[in-house]
Amino acid sequence: MNEIKIIFKNGILGYYKFLGDDIEKVFDFLGDAIRDGSKGVLEVVDLIDDKRTIINISDISIFGYSKVPE
């Protein structure tokens, strides 16, 4: 599974897929980056429209494993 649900600080909810296979490393990276207030971006694929998307890490409020709603 390489899918993630992200809730942004503005309240928007998104469902994404990582381009790599190791979601555990991404989770560790995101957790550390959010906790430390790090700046940077994350490249993902939006599961709703299947488009590559760049997310600013500082815009993320909450993230977790997820499935796209049917």
Helices and strands as residue ranges (DSSP letters): E 3-8, E 13-18, H 23-36, E 41-46, E 51-56, G 57-59, E 60-65
